[in-house]
Amino acid sequence: QVQLVESGGGLVQPGGSLRLSCAASGSIFSINTMAWYRQAPGKQRELVARITRGGSTSYVDSVKGRFTISRDNANNAMYLQMEILKPEDTAVYYCNADIRSSAYEVWGNDYWGKGTLVTVSS
C-alpha cells in the first residue's frame, strides 16, 4: 500500500516561515504530479501548488511569490516552503500524489495524506 505522510505544520506568527514535507512510501513504481492542497475552516479544499515529475510548477494566486513547491524524485518526497505567512494561510495542508504502484498498472491512483495543521496567528 502507498502512504503519504505530511510533516512540518505548526503555529507561526504573521510574516513567519514554515516548511512542509510530504514523504511517499510503499509500493511505488512512479509518481506523476504531486500537489499541496489546503482546507481552511468553513471552506472547501483548494489547490495551493502543483508540481509535475519534470519540475513544472503552478500556484494559486494567493500564494504566488510566497510559497515554493519542490520535490525530490529520488526519495519520493515533496516540500512546500512557505514564507511571509498570513492569517488567511491557516488551514490543514494535505499532500496529494498521482502514483503508479507497479509497471502493471496502466493508470496511476490518487493518494492523500492525513494532513498537517498550519496556524498563522499573533
C-alpha positions in Angstrom: 0.0 0.0 0.0 1.1 3.5 -0.7 1.2 6.1 2.1 1.7 9.8 2.1 2.7 11.5 5.4 2.9 15.2 5.9 5.0 16.9 8.5 6.2 20.4 9.4 2.9 22.1 10.4 2.6 24.3 13.4 1.9 27.7 14.9 3.7 30.7 13.4 3.2 34.5 13.6 2.2 36.5 10.5 5.2 37.1 8.4 6.9 34.0 9.5 8.0 30.9 7.6 7.3 27.3 7.6 8.4 24.3 5.6 6.1 21.4 5.0 7.3 17.9 3.9 5.5 15.0 2.3 7.0 11.6 2.2 5.6 8.9 0.0 6.3 5.2 0.8 5.1 1.8 0.0 4.7 0.2 -3.4 5.8 2.9 -5.8 6.7 2.5 -9.4 6.4 6.1 -10.4 4.9 9.3 -9.2 3.4 11.7 -11.7 2.0 15.0 -10.5 2.2 15.9 -6.8 0.4 18.8 -5.2 -0.4 20.6 -1.9 -4.0 21.3 -1.0 -5.3 23.1 2.0 -8.7 23.4 3.7 -9.5 26.3 6.0 -12.4 26.2 8.5 -15.7 26.6 6.7 -14.1 26.5 3.3 -13.7 23.9 0.6 -10.4 22.3 -0.1 -8.3 24.2 -2.6 -5.3 23.5 -4.7 -2.3 25.5 -3.4 0.6 24.3 -5.5 1.3 21.6 -8.0 4.5 20.2 -9.4 5.0 17.7 -12.3 7.6 15.0 -12.3 9.7 17.2 -14.6 9.5 20.0 -12.1 7.0 22.4 -13.7 5.1 24.3 -11.0 1.9 26.2 -10.6 0.4 28.1 -7.7 -2.9 29.6 -6.6 -2.7 33.4 -7.0 -2.9 34.0 -3.2 0.5 32.3 -2.6 2.5 33.3 -5.6 5.8 34.8 -4.6 5.5 33.5 -1.1 5.3 29.7 -1.4 7.7 27.4 -3.3 6.9 23.8 -4.1 9.7 21.3 -4.8 10.2 17.6 -5.0 12.9 15.0 -4.6 12.2 12.2 -7.0 14.9 10.0 -5.8 13.4 10.0 -2.3 9.7 10.2 -3.3 9.4 13.4 -1.3 7.7 16.8 -1.8 8.1 20.1 0.0 6.3 23.4 0.4 8.4 26.3 1.6 6.0 28.9 2.9 7.2 32.5 3.6 5.6 35.7 4.7 2.7 33.7 6.1 -0.7 35.4 6.6 -3.6 34.5 8.8 -5.5 33.5 5.7 -3.0 30.8 5.2 -4.3 29.0 8.3 -5.6 25.6 7.2 -4.9 21.9 7.2 -2.5 21.2 4.4 -2.7 17.9 2.5 -0.2 16.1 0.3 -1.6 14.7 -2.9 0.0 12.5 -5.5 -0.8 10.5 -8.6 1.1 7.2 -8.2 1.5 4.0 -10.1 2.3 1.2 -7.7 3.7 -1.1 -10.4 4.5 -1.3 -14.0 1.4 -3.5 -14.4 -0.9 -0.5 -13.7 -1.9 1.4 -16.7 -3.2 4.3 -14.7 -2.0 5.9 -11.5 -4.1 6.2 -8.5 -4.8 9.3 -6.4 -3.4 9.3 -2.9 -3.8 11.7 0.0 -2.0 12.3 3.3 -3.9 12.8 6.5 -2.9 16.5 6.6 -0.8 18.8 8.8 -2.2 21.9 10.5 -0.7 25.3 9.9 -1.9 28.1 12.1 -0.8 31.7 11.4 -1.8 33.9 14.3 -0.5 36.6 16.6 
